[in-house]
Amino acid sequence: MSRVIGNRGGTWRGTVTEHGTLIPTDGGAELAWHVAGDDRWYSPASEPTLRQKWYAGFPVSETRIRVGNGDIVQRMYCVADRGGMTVIEFENESTLPVAVAVTRSDVLTTRAPVDNPPAGIDLPAGSMVIPLGHKSTARIALAHVNPSSGPLPDDVANHQQVVRGWEIACDLASRITMPDHSVVAGIARVRSDLLLGVGVTEDASIELVRLAETHRDSIIDVVESVQRRVKAEKRARILQWDTSHLMASAARACVLLDDEVAARDIGSTWLRIADRDVQELPIEIPTGLGAIAWAESLLAQASPSGGQCVLLPHGIPETWWGSAFEAHGITADPYRTISFAVRWHGPRPAVLWEITGAAGLLITGGAADPSWHTTDASGEALLAAPVSALLSNDQ
């Protein structure tokens, strides 16, 4: 699946296709790649062994094709060096040397191009071929401003460092670790796309504030998101499943924007509709911003009006029983966040928690353990075992 890459704060964007071809959105020529093995040329677009993934959901791609007895791996990501560059890394995991052709020569490179490339393929004018020995790695980089050829410095960040940078940026909103890793990767993708200006909808302003991506009208955008939802819920007998999450997140965003008056107004508005029934949490994980609301709502129910947070309001999914999971920086109310981890002692879950913010927050155990509650700012508690798990353990 194609995806946009770029640098946060930069204006250059490019699209990486499912074959690992880079298509700059500024009108520049595309950058495709081909591999010369010992038997033939391999072109990713026509190779049945093609596989592609995105590291942890962030805009760092990995595309693989099988050449001989091993894979040739292409990784692509952007760095801020020299005004912004797209780095393309090639790694030879096979036992034989190969040559990699790229369809642009105005790139920086760690390897000198070959003067006499292997025959057998018609490459576009301006292409370049670099050698790639057994178990070796080579990198090229396309500058976003005034692309040119030359040596690529060795100190340019590698893909692991770039993944870590995106992780830090996205974790500003919250960090979640749960047994279903696809959910975590989906959240990372939504947030990193938002930071690149991709998929920004009317309600994205709330999440962008949580990601510290603000502008002078951010508070207006946040309040308008709440107003749209309240208008939609005005005559509804059953509230949408994510209304509480949206309003609590919006109130938290107002506090982050130093507008506690707006936060209190949102809390008061919530109290006027809080006694209505609410739709059940969707079984299927929503896409886009809904994935974040779904995951955070499963872990904690924040109070838009303040003072209370319900942990595990829907209980612990059966597929999670016995598996550790945790959340950090989840909104607890407009003025506080909560971090907690769940570990297991036999059939019983133990929760370790810590509140960031003023003391006095009431924490309850939701459907996981309705009898448990505390106002301690941190601690550890052993919750009741899920009934089915307890019966299974007794058998």
HUNORMO-V690008 format. One record per residue. N is the residue number from 1. RES is the residue in one letter. SS is DSSP state (H for helix, E for strand, C for the rest). PSI is psi in whole degrees, 0 to 359 (NA if undefined). D_LAST is the distance of its C-alpha to the last C-alpha in whole Angstrom. Layout:
n->{N N}
res->{RES RES}
ss->{SS SS}
psi->{PSI PSI}
d_last->{D_LAST D_LAST}
This chain:
n->{1 2 3 4 5 6 7 8 9 10 11 12 13 14 15 16 17 18 19 20 21 22 23 24 25 26 27 28 29 30 31 32 33 34 35 36 37 38 39 40 41 42 43 44 45 46 47 48 49 50 51 52 53 54 55 56 57 58 59 60 61 62 63 64 65 66 67 68 69 70 71 72 73 74 75 76 77 78 79 80 81 82 83 84 85 86 87 88 89 90 91 92 93 94 95 96 97 98 99 100 101 102 103 104 105 106 107 108 109 110 111 112 113 114 115 116 117 118 119 120 121 122 123 124 125 126 127 128 129 130 131 132 133 134 135 136 137 138 139 140 141 142 143 144 145 146 147 148 149 150 151 152 153 154 155 156 157 158 159 160 161 162 163 164 165 166 167 168 169 170 171 172 173 174 175 176 177 178 179 180 181 182 183 184 185 186 187 188 189 190 191 192 193 194 195 196 197 198 199 200 201 202 203 204 205 206 207 208 209 210 211 212 213 214 215 216 217 218 219 220 221 222 223 224 225 226 227 228 229 230 231 232 233 234 235 236 237 238 239 240 241 242 243 244 245 246 247 248 249 250 251 252 253 254 255 256 257 258 259 260 261 262 263 264 265 266 267 268 269 270 271 272 273 274 275 276 277 278 279 280 281 282 283 284 285 286 287 288 289 290 291 292 293 294 295 296 297 298 299 300 301 302 303 304 305 306 307 308 309 310 311 312 313 314 315 316 317 318 319 320 321 322 323 324 325 326 327 328 329 330 331 332 333 334 335 336 337 338 339 340 341 342 343 344 345 346 347 348 349 350 351 352 353 354 355 356 357 358 359 360 361 362 363 364 365 366 367 368 369 370 371 372 373 374 375 376 377 378 379 380 381 382 383 384 385 386 387 388 389 390 391 392 393 394 395}
res->{M S R V I G N R G G T W R G T V T E H G T L I P T D G G A E L A W H V A G D D R W Y S P A S E P T L R Q K W Y A G F P V S E T R I R V G N G D I V Q R M Y C V A D R G G M T V I E F E N E S T L P V A V A V T R S D V L T T R A P V D N P P A G I D L P A G S M V I P L G H K S T A R I A L A H V N P S S G P L P D D V A N H Q Q V V R G W E I A C D L A S R I T M P D H S V V A G I A R V R S D L L L G V G V T E D A S I E L V R L A E T H R D S I I D V V E S V Q R R V K A E K R A R I L Q W D T S H L M A S A A R A C V L L D D E V A A R D I G S T W L R I A D R D V Q E L P I E I P T G L G A I A W A E S L L A Q A S P S G G Q C V L L P H G I P E T W W G S A F E A H G I T A D P Y R T I S F A V R W H G P R P A V L W E I T G A A G L L I T G G A A D P S W H T T D A S G E A L L A A P V S A L L S N D Q}
ss->{C C E E E E C C C C C C E E E E C C C C C E E E C C C C C C E C E E E E C C C C E E E H H H C C C C E E E E H H H C C C E E E E E E E C C E E E E E E E E E E C H H H C E E E E E E E E C C C C C E E E E E C C C C C E E C C C E C C C C C C C C C C C C C C E E E E E C C C C E E E E E E E C C C C C C E E C C C C C C C H H H H H H H H H H H H C C C C E E E C C C H H H H H H H H H H H H H H H C C C C C C C C H H H H H H H C C C C C C C H H H H H H H H H H H H H H H H C C C C E E C C C H H H H H H H H H H H H H H C C C H H H H H H H H H H H H H H C C C E E C C C C C C C C C C H H H H H H H H H H H E E E E C C C C E E E E C C C C C C H H H C C C C E E E E E E E E E C C E E E E E E E E E E C C E E E E E E E E E C C C C C E E E C H H H C C C C E E C C C E E E E E C C C C H H H H H H H H C}
psi->{131 151 147 138 166 190 139 129 344 168 340 138 150 158 129 120 173 348 0 19 136 125 102 140 356 7 358 161 147 159 103 172 153 157 130 110 190 353 329 175 141 125 120 322 338 11 126 344 6 130 147 144 166 125 113 21 356 165 60 111 156 122 132 144 151 125 114 237 21 178 147 124 131 129 143 136 169 146 162 352 144 38 7 129 150 119 133 120 134 129 133 106 2 177 3 150 150 177 140 127 136 148 19 143 355 56 154 149 151 351 138 134 154 147 328 86 154 146 170 1 143 105 148 155 141 9 169 144 130 145 149 101 170 126 32 170 141 150 145 163 133 115 139 336 125 65 141 165 166 180 144 123 148 342 8 138 142 177 327 321 322 319 316 321 316 323 314 317 317 333 351 328 311 160 127 136 117 163 328 96 337 329 315 316 324 320 317 321 314 314 316 324 318 319 341 1 19 133 27 115 181 322 1 342 325 312 325 324 318 333 7 26 92 164 181 337 15 317 323 316 319 313 321 327 317 316 320 318 318 320 319 329 358 314 9 136 334 124 150 150 333 10 317 317 316 315 323 318 322 317 321 319 322 319 317 333 11 37 79 336 314 322 317 323 319 318 318 320 319 319 335 343 359 343 1 158 159 142 150 153 134 145 316 135 125 167 170 216 333 331 322 313 321 311 314 326 329 327 321 142 107 152 116 334 352 156 344 147 132 116 142 55 335 13 186 120 142 327 349 349 129 353 138 145 161 163 143 132 24 141 126 321 181 338 357 154 161 140 136 158 148 125 163 137 92 230 357 134 136 132 132 126 160 131 136 119 188 153 164 359 130 123 131 166 3 209 344 323 88 340 348 137 159 156 9 141 339 162 191 139 148 115 167 147 142 137 313 323 322 317 319 323 325 330 NA}
d_last->{47 50 50 52 53 55 55 54 58 60 61 61 58 57 55 53 52 49 52 52 56 57 59 61 61 65 66 66 66 62 61 59 59 59 58 61 59 61 61 61 61 57 57 54 54 55 52 49 47 47 44 45 42 43 42 39 41 44 47 47 47 46 48 48 49 49 53 53 50 49 48 51 49 51 50 52 52 55 56 59 61 65 64 61 60 58 57 56 54 54 52 53 49 51 53 56 59 59 61 60 62 62 64 66 68 69 66 65 64 63 64 68 68 69 73 72 69 68 69 67 66 68 68 69 72 71 68 67 65 64 63 59 59 56 53 55 55 58 58 60 61 62 64 64 67 70 68 70 70 70 67 64 63 60 59 58 54 52 49 46 49 49 45 45 48 46 43 45 47 44 42 44 43 39 37 33 31 28 25 28 31 33 33 34 37 38 38 40 42 43 44 46 48 49 51 53 54 51 50 51 51 52 49 49 51 48 46 49 50 46 47 51 53 55 59 61 60 56 56 57 55 52 53 54 51 50 53 52 48 49 52 49 47 50 49 46 43 40 41 40 37 38 41 40 39 43 44 42 43 47 47 46 48 51 51 51 54 55 55 54 56 54 51 51 53 49 47 50 49 46 46 48 45 42 41 41 37 36 35 32 31 32 29 32 33 37 40 42 42 39 37 38 37 34 32 34 33 29 29 32 34 37 40 43 45 43 41 38 35 32 29 26 28 26 22 21 21 17 19 20 17 17 20 23 26 29 32 36 39 37 39 38 41 45 45 42 40 36 35 31 28 24 22 19 17 14 12 16 19 22 25 29 32 36 38 42 44 45 43 42 39 36 33 30 27 27 24 22 22 25 25 26 30 33 36 36 38 35 32 29 26 22 21 18 15 15 13 11 10 9 6 5 5 4 0}
